[in-house]
């Protein structure tokens, strides 16, 4: 495992930050989920608030599952989003399941190095260089 190399001018604190750490204090069983500080999203505030609630629950649900099970959940979520993603946005028979699939997909992506930033939120499971959650003030309760 390696330590991330920050760009020139990064603070000593970020230079010492390891990206391969397991669950870290402050991240808890729900990971770290915060609003995107750059706020570059077309998502409504209600949608962002719902994701701030739902993605940490999905992260906790995935914690401890074996990798094949996570891959299965990921594939099911991707298929549901591809088939009924319009219901998530505009309403319809599959609105609830499509929105839940989006939250589960973001929870799976939060496991990647650097987490995921999409739809007005940032979610990650461990500290990383450039994490907006390190300095953000709005997030999910841990």
DRENNUTOR-409649 format. One record per atom (N, C-alpha, C, CB): z, x, y; residue in three letters; atom name. Coordinates in pm, whole numbers. Atoms other than C-alpha are relative to their C-alpha. Glycine has a CB too. Layout:
BEGIN
+--------+--------+--------+------+------+
:      w :      u :      v : rest : atom :
+--------+--------+--------+------+------+
:      Z :      X :      Y :  ALA :   CA :
...
+--------+--------+--------+------+------+
END
This chain:
BEGIN
+--------+--------+--------+------+------+
:      w :      u :      v : rest : atom :
+--------+--------+--------+------+------+
:      0 :     84 :   -117 :  UNK :    N :
:      0 :      0 :      0 :  UNK :   CA :
:      0 :     89 :    123 :  UNK :    C :
:    121 :    -96 :      0 :  UNK :   CB :
:     14 :    -82 :   -120 :  UNK :    N :
:    -70 :    118 :    352 :  UNK :   CA :
:     68 :    -64 :    118 :  UNK :    C :
:   -146 :     25 :     31 :  UNK :   CB :
:    -51 :     49 :   -127 :  UNK :    N :
:     68 :     88 :    698 :  UNK :   CA :
:   -119 :    -21 :     92 :  UNK :    C :
:    104 :     98 :     63 :  UNK :   CB :
:    111 :     28 :    -91 :  UNK :    N :
:   -163 :    -69 :    955 :  UNK :   CA :
:     -2 :    105 :    110 :  UNK :    C :
:     12 :   -142 :     60 :  UNK :   CB :
:     17 :    -94 :   -109 :  UNK :    N :
:   -300 :    173 :   1212 :  UNK :   CA :
:    -36 :    -76 :    126 :  UNK :    C :
:   -107 :    106 :    -33 :  UNK :   CB :
:     29 :     74 :   -121 :  UNK :    N :
:   -277 :     20 :   1559 :  UNK :   CA :
:   -102 :     73 :     86 :  UNK :    C :
:    128 :    -23 :     80 :  UNK :   CB :
:     95 :    -60 :    -91 :  UNK :    N :
:   -538 :     82 :   1826 :  UNK :   CA :
:     75 :     86 :    101 :  UNK :    C :
:    -84 :   -108 :     72 :  UNK :   CB :
:    -62 :    -89 :    -99 :  UNK :    N :
:   -473 :    342 :   2096 :  UNK :   CA :
:     73 :    -83 :    104 :  UNK :    C :
:   -106 :     90 :     67 :  UNK :   CB :
:    -76 :     69 :   -103 :  UNK :    N :
:   -206 :    236 :   2342 :  UNK :   CA :
:     95 :   -107 :    -54 :  UNK :    C :
:    -92 :    -62 :     97 :  UNK :   CB :
:    -91 :    101 :     56 :  UNK :    N :
:    -20 :      6 :   2101 :  UNK :   CA :
:    142 :     53 :      6 :  UNK :    C :
:    -40 :    -36 :   -146 :  UNK :   CB :
:   -139 :    -40 :    -12 :  UNK :    N :
:    356 :     11 :   2129 :  UNK :   CA :
:     51 :     61 :   -130 :  UNK :    C :
:     87 :   -120 :     38 :  UNK :   CB :
:    -63 :    -62 :    117 :  UNK :    N :
:    576 :    213 :   1892 :  UNK :   CA :
:     43 :   -107 :   -100 :  UNK :    C :
:    120 :     85 :     42 :  UNK :   CB :
:    -44 :    109 :     88 :  UNK :    N :
:    711 :   -116 :   1756 :  UNK :   CA :
:   -115 :    -47 :    -90 :  UNK :    C :
:     54 :   -118 :     83 :  UNK :   CB :
:    113 :     44 :     79 :  UNK :    N :
:    364 :   -225 :   1643 :  UNK :   CA :
:    -51 :    111 :    -90 :  UNK :    C :
:   -112 :    -50 :     90 :  UNK :   CB :
:     46 :   -112 :     83 :  UNK :    N :
:    281 :    123 :   1513 :  UNK :   CA :
:     79 :     10 :   -129 :  UNK :    C :
:     10 :    131 :     78 :  UNK :   CB :
:    -85 :     -8 :    118 :  UNK :    N :
:    573 :    104 :   1270 :  UNK :   CA :
:     -6 :   -125 :    -87 :  UNK :    C :
:    142 :     24 :     42 :  UNK :   CB :
:      7 :    127 :     70 :  UNK :    N :
:    486 :   -246 :   1154 :  UNK :   CA :
:    -80 :     15 :   -128 :  UNK :    C :
:    -61 :   -108 :     88 :  UNK :   CB :
:     69 :     -6 :    128 :  UNK :    N :
:    396 :   -260 :    785 :  UNK :   CA :
:    -62 :   -136 :    -30 :  UNK :    C :
:     96 :     44 :   -114 :  UNK :   CB :
:     68 :    126 :     29 :  UNK :    N :
:    140 :   -520 :    679 :  UNK :   CA :
:     13 :    -40 :   -146 :  UNK :    C :
:   -146 :     11 :     37 :  UNK :   CB :
:     -8 :     31 :    142 :  UNK :    N :
:    218 :   -504 :    308 :  UNK :   CA :
:    138 :    -50 :    -41 :  UNK :    C :
:    -36 :    122 :    -82 :  UNK :   CB :
:   -135 :     45 :     30 :  UNK :    N :
:    573 :   -636 :    333 :  UNK :   CA :
:     -2 :   -139 :    -62 :  UNK :    C :
:     85 :      1 :    127 :  UNK :   CB :
:    -13 :    136 :     51 :  UNK :    N :
:    674 :   -936 :    125 :  UNK :   CA :
:     70 :    -87 :    105 :  UNK :    C :
:     80 :     -3 :   -135 :  UNK :   CB :
:    -70 :     91 :    -90 :  UNK :    N :
:    863 :  -1227 :    279 :  UNK :   CA :
:     97 :     77 :     89 :  UNK :    C :
:     74 :   -108 :    -79 :  UNK :   CB :
:    -76 :    -76 :    -98 :  UNK :    N :
:   1027 :  -1097 :    596 :  UNK :   CA :
:     97 :    -92 :     73 :  UNK :    C :
:    -93 :     69 :    100 :  UNK :   CB :
:    -91 :     83 :    -78 :  UNK :    N :
:   1334 :  -1223 :    783 :  UNK :   CA :
:    -71 :    -54 :    124 :  UNK :    C :
:    126 :     80 :     39 :  UNK :   CB :
:     67 :     64 :   -112 :  UNK :    N :
:   1219 :  -1468 :   1048 :  UNK :   CA :
:   -122 :    -79 :    -45 :  UNK :    C :
:    -39 :    104 :    102 :  UNK :   CB :
:    117 :     72 :     51 :  UNK :    N :
:    924 :  -1579 :    840 :  UNK :   CA :
:     45 :   -109 :    -97 :  UNK :    C :
:    -98 :     97 :    -69 :  UNK :   CB :
:    -58 :    103 :     84 :  UNK :    N :
:   1132 :  -1769 :    586 :  UNK :   CA :
:    -94 :    -55 :   -104 :  UNK :    C :
:     49 :   -109 :     84 :  UNK :   CB :
:     82 :     59 :    106 :  UNK :    N :
:    999 :  -1985 :    304 :  UNK :   CA :
:   -117 :    -81 :     54 :  UNK :    C :
:     86 :    -88 :    -88 :  UNK :   CB :
:    108 :     79 :    -61 :  UNK :    N :
:    774 :  -2171 :    550 :  UNK :   CA :
:   -101 :     87 :     72 :  UNK :    C :
:     59 :   -101 :     96 :  UNK :   CB :
:     90 :    -88 :    -71 :  UNK :    N :
:    596 :  -1864 :    680 :  UNK :   CA :
:     25 :     -7 :    149 :  UNK :    C :
:   -145 :    -35 :    -32 :  UNK :   CB :
:     -7 :      7 :   -145 :  UNK :    N :
:    532 :  -1835 :   1052 :  UNK :   CA :
:   -120 :    -80 :     47 :  UNK :    C :
:      4 :    144 :     66 :  UNK :   CB :
:    108 :     86 :    -48 :  UNK :    N :
:    327 :  -2114 :   1209 :  UNK :   CA :
:     30 :    -33 :    145 :  UNK :    C :
:    -14 :   -130 :    -87 :  UNK :   CB :
:    -19 :     20 :   -143 :  UNK :    N :
:    285 :  -2127 :   1587 :  UNK :   CA :
:   -129 :    -50 :     62 :  UNK :    C :
:     47 :    131 :     68 :  UNK :   CB :
:    122 :     38 :    -71 :  UNK :    N :
:     45 :  -2268 :   1841 :  UNK :   CA :
:    -78 :    125 :     35 :  UNK :    C :
:     33 :    -82 :    128 :  UNK :   CB :
:     87 :   -111 :    -39 :  UNK :    N :
:   -249 :  -2043 :   1920 :  UNK :   CA :
:     21 :     24 :    149 :  UNK :    C :
:   -151 :    -31 :    -33 :  UNK :   CB :
:    -31 :    -23 :   -141 :  UNK :    N :
:   -144 :  -1881 :   2249 :  UNK :   CA :
:   -124 :      2 :     89 :  UNK :    C :
:     74 :    129 :     16 :  UNK :   CB :
:    122 :      2 :    -79 :  UNK :    N :
:   -506 :  -1852 :   2358 :  UNK :   CA :
:    -50 :   -142 :     20 :  UNK :    C :
:   -108 :     85 :    -67 :  UNK :   CB :
:     30 :    141 :    -15 :  UNK :    N :
:   -541 :  -2225 :   2311 :  UNK :   CA :
:   -147 :    -35 :     -1 :  UNK :    C :
:     59 :    -49 :    124 :  UNK :   CB :
:    143 :     26 :      2 :  UNK :    N :
:   -913 :  -2205 :   2243 :  UNK :   CA :
:    -34 :    -89 :   -119 :  UNK :    C :
:    -79 :    132 :     -8 :  UNK :   CB :
:     28 :     96 :    106 :  UNK :    N :
:   -949 :  -2518 :   2035 :  UNK :   CA :
:    -43 :   -133 :     61 :  UNK :    C :
:    123 :    -18 :    -92 :  UNK :   CB :
:     38 :    134 :    -41 :  UNK :    N :
:  -1106 :  -2858 :   2059 :  UNK :   CA :
:     89 :   -104 :    -66 :  UNK :    C :
:   -146 :    -26 :    -32 :  UNK :   CB :
:    -90 :     91 :     70 :  UNK :    N :
:   -829 :  -3006 :   1847 :  UNK :   CA :
:     94 :    -68 :    100 :  UNK :    C :
:     81 :     75 :   -107 :  UNK :   CB :
:    -92 :     72 :    -87 :  UNK :    N :
:   -612 :  -3272 :   2009 :  UNK :   CA :
:    141 :     52 :    -18 :  UNK :    C :
:     -5 :   -151 :    -30 :  UNK :   CB :
:   -139 :    -43 :      8 :  UNK :    N :
:   -247 :  -3201 :   2081 :  UNK :   CA :
:     71 :    -67 :   -117 :  UNK :    C :
:     74 :    -29 :    131 :  UNK :   CB :
:    -61 :     70 :    115 :  UNK :    N :
:   -149 :  -3462 :   1821 :  UNK :   CA :
:    -38 :     70 :   -131 :  UNK :    C :
:    -45 :   -149 :     -3 :  UNK :   CB :
:     47 :    -69 :    120 :  UNK :    N :
:   -357 :  -3279 :   1558 :  UNK :   CA :
:     72 :    134 :    -15 :  UNK :    C :
:   -154 :     21 :      5 :  UNK :   CB :
:    -70 :   -129 :      2 :  UNK :    N :
:   -203 :  -2941 :   1651 :  UNK :   CA :
:    146 :    -20 :    -40 :  UNK :    C :
:     -8 :     70 :    139 :  UNK :   CB :
:   -140 :     29 :     33 :  UNK :    N :
:    148 :  -3090 :   1635 :  UNK :   CA :
:     13 :    -35 :   -147 :  UNK :    C :
:     54 :   -115 :     87 :  UNK :   CB :
:     -3 :     36 :    143 :  UNK :    N :
:     74 :  -3241 :   1293 :  UNK :   CA :
:    -16 :    124 :    -87 :  UNK :    C :
:   -110 :   -103 :    -32 :  UNK :   CB :
:     19 :   -123 :     77 :  UNK :    N :
:    -53 :  -2904 :   1166 :  UNK :   CA :
:    124 :     89 :      6 :  UNK :    C :
:   -122 :     76 :     51 :  UNK :   CB :
:   -123 :    -79 :    -13 :  UNK :    N :
:    260 :  -2731 :   1302 :  UNK :   CA :
:    108 :    -52 :    -96 :  UNK :    C :
:     51 :     -4 :    145 :  UNK :   CB :
:    -95 :     61 :     94 :  UNK :    N :
:    458 :  -2970 :   1082 :  UNK :   CA :
:    -46 :     20 :   -145 :  UNK :    C :
:     16 :   -151 :     30 :  UNK :   CB :
:     49 :      9 :    137 :  UNK :    N :
:    237 :  -2984 :    774 :  UNK :   CA :
:    -30 :    135 :    -65 :  UNK :    C :
:   -125 :    -83 :     -2 :  UNK :   CB :
:     37 :   -129 :     59 :  UNK :    N :
:    114 :  -2626 :    724 :  UNK :   CA :
:    123 :     74 :    -56 :  UNK :    C :
:    -70 :     88 :    104 :  UNK :   CB :
:   -117 :    -66 :     60 :  UNK :    N :
:    467 :  -2481 :    680 :  UNK :   CA :
:     46 :    -67 :   -131 :  UNK :    C :
:    115 :      1 :     99 :  UNK :   CB :
:    -36 :     69 :    124 :  UNK :    N :
:    538 :  -2748 :    417 :  UNK :   CA :
:    -93 :     40 :   -113 :  UNK :    C :
:     -3 :   -152 :     20 :  UNK :   CB :
:     97 :    -41 :    101 :  UNK :    N :
:    221 :  -2654 :    234 :  UNK :   CA :
:     22 :    145 :    -42 :  UNK :    C :
:   -143 :    -18 :     52 :  UNK :   CB :
:    -32 :   -139 :     33 :  UNK :    N :
:    312 :  -2284 :    255 :  UNK :   CA :
:    118 :      4 :    -98 :  UNK :    C :
:     34 :     81 :    128 :  UNK :   CB :
:   -117 :      4 :     88 :  UNK :    N :
:    650 :  -2362 :     97 :  UNK :   CA :
:    -38 :    -54 :   -138 :  UNK :    C :
:    111 :    -87 :     62 :  UNK :   CB :
:     44 :     58 :    126 :  UNK :    N :
:    478 :  -2571 :   -171 :  UNK :   CA :
:    -74 :    104 :    -85 :  UNK :    C :
:    -91 :   -121 :     25 :  UNK :   CB :
:     77 :   -100 :     73 :  UNK :    N :
:    252 :  -2277 :   -264 :  UNK :   CA :
:     84 :    119 :    -44 :  UNK :    C :
:   -114 :     49 :     86 :  UNK :   CB :
:    -84 :   -116 :     28 :  UNK :    N :
:    532 :  -2020 :   -269 :  UNK :   CA :
:     46 :     -4 :   -145 :  UNK :    C :
:    121 :      5 :     96 :  UNK :   CB :
:    -46 :    -12 :    138 :  UNK :    N :
:    604 :  -1902 :   -620 :  UNK :   CA :
:    -99 :    -50 :   -104 :  UNK :    C :
:    126 :    -74 :    -15 :  UNK :   CB :
:    100 :     44 :     97 :  UNK :    N :
:    295 :  -2059 :   -778 :  UNK :   CA :
:    -81 :    119 :    -48 :  UNK :    C :
:    -92 :   -107 :     60 :  UNK :   CB :
:     85 :   -109 :     49 :  UNK :    N :
:     84 :  -1832 :   -999 :  UNK :   CA :
:   -136 :     -5 :     69 :  UNK :    C :
:    -17 :     -9 :   -153 :  UNK :   CB :
:    129 :    -12 :    -70 :  UNK :    N :
:   -245 :  -1710 :   -851 :  UNK :   CA :
:   -107 :    -97 :    -52 :  UNK :    C :
:    -51 :    142 :    -13 :  UNK :   CB :
:    101 :     96 :     46 :  UNK :    N :
:   -465 :  -1925 :  -1081 :  UNK :   CA :
:     23 :   -142 :     55 :  UNK :    C :
:     -1 :     -5 :   -154 :  UNK :   CB :
:    -32 :    133 :    -54 :  UNK :    N :
:   -284 :  -2238 :   -959 :  UNK :   CA :
:    -37 :     -7 :    148 :  UNK :    C :
:    150 :    -33 :    -20 :  UNK :   CB :
:     36 :     -4 :   -142 :  UNK :    N :
:   -332 :  -2135 :   -595 :  UNK :   CA :
:   -152 :     -6 :     15 :  UNK :    C :
:     56 :    128 :     69 :  UNK :   CB :
:    146 :      5 :     -3 :  UNK :    N :
:   -702 :  -2076 :   -663 :  UNK :   CA :
:    -51 :   -141 :    -29 :  UNK :    C :
:    -60 :    100 :   -103 :  UNK :   CB :
:     39 :    138 :     32 :  UNK :    N :
:   -728 :  -2424 :   -817 :  UNK :   CA :
:     22 :    -90 :    121 :  UNK :    C :
:     79 :    -53 :   -122 :  UNK :   CB :
:    -31 :     80 :   -119 :  UNK :    N :
:   -559 :  -2583 :   -514 :  UNK :   CA :
:    -97 :     30 :    112 :  UNK :    C :
:    145 :     26 :     47 :  UNK :   CB :
:     95 :    -41 :   -102 :  UNK :    N :
:   -785 :  -2384 :   -284 :  UNK :   CA :
:   -137 :    -63 :    -24 :  UNK :    C :
:    -12 :    153 :      3 :  UNK :   CB :
:    130 :     58 :     34 :  UNK :    N :
:  -1099 :  -2501 :   -465 :  UNK :   CA :
:     -1 :   -152 :     19 :  UNK :    C :
:    -38 :     35 :   -145 :  UNK :   CB :
:    -10 :    146 :    -17 :  UNK :    N :
:   -983 :  -2865 :   -471 :  UNK :   CA :
:     -1 :    -37 :    148 :  UNK :    C :
:    127 :    -54 :    -67 :  UNK :   CB :
:     -6 :     28 :   -144 :  UNK :    N :
:   -904 :  -2853 :    -98 :  UNK :   CA :
:   -137 :     21 :     64 :  UNK :    C :
:    105 :     90 :     69 :  UNK :   CB :
:    133 :    -27 :    -56 :  UNK :    N :
:  -1240 :  -2696 :    -14 :  UNK :   CA :
:    -99 :   -111 :    -36 :  UNK :    C :
:    -52 :    135 :    -50 :  UNK :   CB :
:     90 :    106 :     45 :  UNK :    N :
:  -1423 :  -2960 :   -219 :  UNK :   CA :
:     28 :   -130 :     76 :  UNK :    C :
:     15 :    -23 :   -152 :  UNK :   CB :
:    -36 :    123 :    -70 :  UNK :    N :
:  -1232 :  -3246 :    -56 :  UNK :   CA :
:    -42 :      7 :    148 :  UNK :    C :
:    151 :    -25 :    -11 :  UNK :   CB :
:     40 :    -17 :   -140 :  UNK :    N :
:  -1294 :  -3106 :    295 :  UNK :   CA :
:   -151 :    -11 :     14 :  UNK :    C :
:     49 :    135 :     55 :  UNK :   CB :
:    146 :      7 :     -5 :  UNK :    N :
:  -1664 :  -3063 :    220 :  UNK :   CA :
:    -51 :   -143 :    -19 :  UNK :    C :
:    -60 :     91 :   -107 :  UNK :   CB :
:     43 :    137 :     29 :  UNK :    N :
:  -1690 :  -3418 :     88 :  UNK :   CA :
:     46 :   -102 :    104 :  UNK :    C :
:     51 :    -41 :   -134 :  UNK :   CB :
:    -59 :    103 :    -86 :  UNK :    N :
:  -1465 :  -3601 :    335 :  UNK :   CA :
:     57 :     55 :    130 :  UNK :    C :
:    108 :    -71 :    -75 :  UNK :   CB :
:    -50 :    -58 :   -124 :  UNK :    N :
:  -1407 :  -3374 :    635 :  UNK :   CA :
:    -19 :    -90 :    120 :  UNK :    C :
:    -69 :    131 :     25 :  UNK :   CB :
:     22 :     93 :   -111 :  UNK :    N :
:  -1555 :  -3638 :    864 :  UNK :   CA :
:    108 :   -108 :      6 :  UNK :    C :
:   -138 :    -65 :    -12 :  UNK :   CB :
:   -110 :     97 :      2 :  UNK :    N :
:  -1283 :  -3881 :    753 :  UNK :   CA :
:    124 :     57 :     68 :  UNK :    C :
:     33 :    -41 :   -145 :  UNK :   CB :
:   -116 :    -63 :    -63 :  UNK :    N :
:  -1021 :  -3630 :    869 :  UNK :   CA :
:     -7 :    -14 :    151 :  UNK :    C :
:      9 :    149 :    -39 :  UNK :   CB :
:     16 :      6 :   -146 :  UNK :    N :
:  -1163 :  -3638 :   1220 :  UNK :   CA :
:    -15 :   -142 :     53 :  UNK :    C :
:   -119 :     82 :     41 :  UNK :   CB :
:     35 :    131 :    -55 :  UNK :    N :
:  -1294 :  -3991 :   1261 :  UNK :   CA :
:     69 :   -117 :    -68 :  UNK :    C :
:   -147 :    -19 :    -10 :  UNK :   CB :
:    -64 :    109 :     72 :  UNK :    N :
:  -1084 :  -4189 :   1017 :  UNK :   CA :
:    -88 :    -48 :   -114 :  UNK :    C :
:     32 :   -116 :     94 :  UNK :   CB :
:     74 :     49 :    116 :  UNK :    N :
:  -1187 :  -4353 :    696 :  UNK :   CA :
:     92 :     -5 :   -121 :  UNK :    C :
:   -123 :     88 :    -28 :  UNK :   CB :
:    -76 :     21 :    124 :  UNK :    N :
:  -1078 :  -4418 :    341 :  UNK :   CA :
:     73 :    127 :    -45 :  UNK :    C :
:    -93 :    -48 :   -110 :  UNK :   CB :
:    -57 :   -126 :     50 :  UNK :    N :
:  -1007 :  -4047 :    270 :  UNK :   CA :
:     67 :     82 :    111 :  UNK :    C :
:   -109 :     83 :    -65 :  UNK :   CB :
:    -56 :    -73 :   -113 :  UNK :    N :
:   -847 :  -3956 :    604 :  UNK :   CA :
:    127 :     77 :    -39 :  UNK :    C :
:     31 :    -96 :    113 :  UNK :   CB :
:   -128 :    -64 :     36 :  UNK :    N :
:   -500 :  -3880 :    465 :  UNK :   CA :
:    -23 :    119 :    -92 :  UNK :    C :
:     94 :   -101 :    -66 :  UNK :   CB :
:     21 :   -109 :     95 :  UNK :    N :
:   -623 :  -3670 :    172 :  UNK :   CA :
:    -81 :    114 :     62 :  UNK :    C :
:    -70 :    -52 :   -125 :  UNK :   CB :
:     78 :   -104 :    -66 :  UNK :    N :
:   -876 :  -3483 :    388 :  UNK :   CA :
:     86 :     82 :     95 :  UNK :    C :
:   -118 :    -61 :     76 :  UNK :   CB :
:    -89 :    -73 :    -92 :  UNK :    N :
:   -616 :  -3393 :    649 :  UNK :   CA :
:     99 :     86 :    -78 :  UNK :    C :
:     77 :    -97 :     91 :  UNK :   CB :
:    -91 :    -78 :     83 :  UNK :    N :
:   -374 :  -3280 :    379 :  UNK :   CA :
:    -73 :    120 :    -60 :  UNK :    C :
:     60 :    -87 :   -111 :  UNK :   CB :
:     79 :   -111 :     54 :  UNK :    N :
:   -651 :  -3068 :    226 :  UNK :   CA :
:    -21 :    109 :    105 :  UNK :    C :
:   -136 :    -51 :    -51 :  UNK :   CB :
:     15 :    -99 :   -107 :  UNK :    N :
:   -705 :  -2898 :    563 :  UNK :   CA :
:    130 :     79 :     16 :  UNK :    C :
:    -37 :    -70 :    135 :  UNK :   CB :
:   -129 :    -69 :    -11 :  UNK :    N :
:   -333 :  -2819 :    588 :  UNK :   CA :
:     22 :     93 :   -119 :  UNK :    C :
:    114 :   -103 :      8 :  UNK :   CB :
:    -14 :    -86 :    118 :  UNK :    N :
:   -332 :  -2683 :    231 :  UNK :   CA :
:    -93 :    120 :      9 :  UNK :    C :
:    -28 :    -79 :   -129 :  UNK :   CB :
:     95 :   -111 :    -18 :  UNK :    N :
:   -641 :  -2474 :    306 :  UNK :   CA :
:     53 :    103 :     99 :  UNK :    C :
:   -134 :    -54 :     48 :  UNK :   CB :
:    -59 :    -93 :    -96 :  UNK :    N :
:   -471 :  -2323 :    610 :  UNK :   CA :
:    119 :     73 :    -60 :  UNK :    C :
:     42 :    -74 :    127 :  UNK :   CB :
:   -113 :    -64 :     67 :  UNK :    N :
:   -162 :  -2253 :    399 :  UNK :   CA :
:    -48 :    110 :    -95 :  UNK :    C :
:     84 :   -103 :    -77 :  UNK :   CB :
:     57 :   -102 :     88 :  UNK :    N :
:   -375 :  -2066 :    146 :  UNK :   CA :
:    -51 :    118 :     84 :  UNK :    C :
:   -115 :    -59 :    -88 :  UNK :   CB :
:     52 :   -107 :    -86 :  UNK :    N :
:   -546 :  -1870 :    425 :  UNK :   CA :
:    111 :     79 :     68 :  UNK :    C :
:    -93 :    -59 :    104 :  UNK :   CB :
:   -113 :    -70 :    -61 :  UNK :    N :
:   -207 :  -1781 :    574 :  UNK :   CA :
:     47 :    115 :    -87 :  UNK :    C :
:    116 :    -96 :     25 :  UNK :   CB :
:    -39 :   -105 :     92 :  UNK :    N :
:   -154 :  -1563 :    266 :  UNK :   CA :
:    -81 :    128 :     21 :  UNK :    C :
:    -17 :    -48 :   -142 :  UNK :   CB :
:     86 :   -116 :    -22 :  UNK :    N :
:   -435 :  -1328 :    375 :  UNK :   CA :
:     64 :     97 :     99 :  UNK :    C :
:   -137 :    -43 :     51 :  UNK :   CB :
:    -47 :    -97 :    -99 :  UNK :    N :
:   -364 :  -1007 :    567 :  UNK :   CA :
:    -43 :    -48 :    138 :  UNK :    C :
:    -55 :    143 :    -30 :  UNK :   CB :
:     30 :     47 :   -135 :  UNK :    N :
:   -344 :  -1111 :    931 :  UNK :   CA :
:      8 :   -150 :     15 :  UNK :    C :
:   -136 :     46 :     39 :  UNK :   CB :
:    -14 :    145 :     -8 :  UNK :    N :
:   -298 :  -1479 :    845 :  UNK :   CA :
:   -129 :    -69 :     40 :  UNK :    C :
:    108 :    -36 :     98 :  UNK :   CB :
:    115 :     79 :    -42 :  UNK :    N :
:   -527 :  -1742 :    991 :  UNK :   CA :
:     30 :    -62 :    136 :  UNK :    C :
:    -34 :   -111 :   -104 :  UNK :   CB :
:     -9 :     69 :   -128 :  UNK :    N :
:   -589 :  -1877 :   1340 :  UNK :   CA :
:   -115 :    -99 :      5 :  UNK :    C :
:     -4 :    101 :    121 :  UNK :   CB :
:    102 :    105 :      0 :  UNK :    N :
:   -773 :  -2209 :   1349 :  UNK :   CA :
:     62 :   -130 :     47 :  UNK :    C :
:    -64 :    -17 :   -140 :  UNK :   CB :
:    -41 :    135 :    -40 :  UNK :    N :
:   -752 :  -2559 :   1494 :  UNK :   CA :
:    124 :     -2 :     88 :  UNK :    C :
:     25 :    -83 :   -123 :  UNK :   CB :
:   -110 :     -4 :    -95 :  UNK :    N :
:   -500 :  -2454 :   1758 :  UNK :   CA :
:    130 :     59 :    -50 :  UNK :    C :
:     26 :   -135 :     45 :  UNK :   CB :
:   -122 :    -60 :     53 :  UNK :    N :
:   -247 :  -2283 :   1530 :  UNK :   CA :
:    -30 :    138 :    -57 :  UNK :    C :
:     62 :    -90 :   -109 :  UNK :   CB :
:      8 :   -127 :     74 :  UNK :    N :
:   -178 :  -1940 :   1382 :  UNK :   CA :
:    106 :     -9 :   -109 :  UNK :    C :
:     23 :    126 :     96 :  UNK :   CB :
:    -93 :      2 :    113 :  UNK :    N :
:    -16 :  -1915 :   1037 :  UNK :   CA :
:    -12 :    131 :    -76 :  UNK :    C :
:    -28 :   -121 :    -95 :  UNK :   CB :
:     -2 :   -122 :     79 :  UNK :    N :
:     89 :  -1603 :    848 :  UNK :   CA :
:    130 :      8 :    -79 :  UNK :    C :
:    -17 :    125 :     91 :  UNK :   CB :
:   -119 :    -13 :     85 :  UNK :    N :
:    340 :  -1495 :    583 :  UNK :   CA :
:     76 :    129 :     22 :  UNK :    C :
:    -40 :    -10 :   -143 :  UNK :   CB :
:    -68 :   -127 :    -26 :  UNK :    N :
:    423 :  -1141 :    697 :  UNK :   CA :
:    -46 :     56 :    133 :  UNK :    C :
:    -27 :    101 :   -114 :  UNK :   CB :
:     35 :    -60 :   -128 :  UNK :    N :
:    421 :   -936 :   1015 :  UNK :   CA :
:   -133 :     74 :     -7 :  UNK :    C :
:    110 :     95 :     46 :  UNK :   CB :
:    126 :    -73 :     -6 :  UNK :    N :
:     88 :   -792 :   1123 :  UNK :   CA :
:    -31 :     33 :    145 :  UNK :    C :
:   -115 :    -82 :    -64 :  UNK :   CB :
:     42 :    -41 :   -134 :  UNK :    N :
:    -70 :   -622 :   1419 :  UNK :   CA :
:    -70 :   -117 :     68 :  UNK :    C :
:    -93 :    125 :     -7 :  UNK :   CB :
:     64 :    104 :    -79 :  UNK :    N :
:   -168 :   -868 :   1690 :  UNK :   CA :
:     45 :   -141 :    -33 :  UNK :    C :
:   -145 :      8 :    -17 :  UNK :   CB :
:    -47 :    133 :     37 :  UNK :    N :
:     34 :  -1157 :   1549 :  UNK :   CA :
:     45 :    -76 :    124 :  UNK :    C :
:    115 :     10 :   -103 :  UNK :   CB :
:    -44 :     78 :   -117 :  UNK :    N :
:     59 :  -1422 :   1821 :  UNK :   CA :
:    139 :    -60 :    -19 :  UNK :    C :
:    -99 :   -111 :     29 :  UNK :   CB :
:   -132 :     56 :     27 :  UNK :    N :
:    376 :  -1547 :   1652 :  UNK :   CA :
:    114 :     93 :     36 :  UNK :    C :
:     11 :    -36 :   -143 :  UNK :   CB :
:   -105 :    -95 :    -35 :  UNK :    N :
:    566 :  -1231 :   1739 :  UNK :   CA :
:     53 :    -26 :    140 :  UNK :    C :
:    -52 :    142 :    -11 :  UNK :   CB :
:    -40 :     22 :   -138 :  UNK :    N :
:    577 :  -1338 :   2102 :  UNK :   CA :
:    -11 :   -145 :     43 :  UNK :    C :
:    -84 :     84 :     90 :  UNK :   CB :
:     20 :    139 :    -35 :  UNK :    N :
:    503 :  -1710 :   2091 :  UNK :   CA :
:    135 :    -72 :     15 :  UNK :    C :
:    -87 :    -70 :   -105 :  UNK :   CB :
:   -124 :     75 :    -20 :  UNK :    N :
:    762 :  -1963 :   2202 :  UNK :   CA :
:     -5 :   -136 :    -67 :  UNK :    C :
:     27 :    -17 :    147 :  UNK :   CB :
:     12 :    131 :     62 :  UNK :    N :
:    628 :  -2277 :   2032 :  UNK :   CA :
:    -42 :     18 :   -144 :  UNK :    C :
:   -100 :    -89 :     75 :  UNK :   CB :
:     36 :    -13 :    140 :  UNK :    N :
:    628 :  -2299 :   1656 :  UNK :   CA :
:     73 :    -99 :    -86 :  UNK :    C :
:     27 :    139 :    -49 :  UNK :   CB :
:    -68 :     88 :     93 :  UNK :    N :
:    751 :  -2469 :   1349 :  UNK :   CA :
:    142 :     49 :    -17 :  UNK :    C :
:    -75 :     -6 :   -136 :  UNK :   CB :
:   -138 :    -44 :     23 :  UNK :    N :
:   1124 :  -2466 :   1283 :  UNK :   CA :
:     11 :     73 :   -132 :  UNK :    C :
:     96 :   -119 :      3 :  UNK :   CB :
:    -20 :    -75 :    123 :  UNK :    N :
:   1231 :  -2210 :   1023 :  UNK :   CA :
:    140 :    -17 :    -51 :  UNK :    C :
:    -30 :    146 :     19 :  UNK :   CB :
+--------+--------+--------+------+------+
END
